[in-house]
Amino acid sequence: MAALPFIVLIEPDWPARSYFRAELEELGYAVSAHERATDAARFLARWGLRPDLIVVDLASDGEQLAALQRLIEDFPGTRLLVLASPLRALPEWLRQRANRILFRPFAVGDVVRIVSELAPLIER
């Protein structure tokens, strides 16, 4: 049976978070959207969920790197898409761990396209 992947979206900017979530849900993805990595970690632990893909926007908030590192260590097999500013240096551990890094400027459609590449239908 085919199931749509479960996406965790970490986006500090609430309008962008709402727009990304709406676009992905319209395609049928299950999306849990959070402002910070710590919020996402609490949600996943509380419900015992395992994401298929984590999408995190670090362009406006580099302070959540420690929490993000703990989160992705909890889910070593989960794919990771990082949205970032070309002006912000990313730590080497994050560059190595990310399946894709998308630097600004980009359109919502670019994010959706990469999500569909990283998290296609999965046989369960």
ABEGO torsion letter per residue (X at the ends): XBBBBBBBBBBABAAAAAAAAAAAAAAGBBBBBBABAAAAAAAAAAAGBBBABBBBBAAABAAAAAAAAAAAAABAABBBBBBBBAABBBBAAAAAABABBBBOBBBAAAAAAAAAAABBBBBX
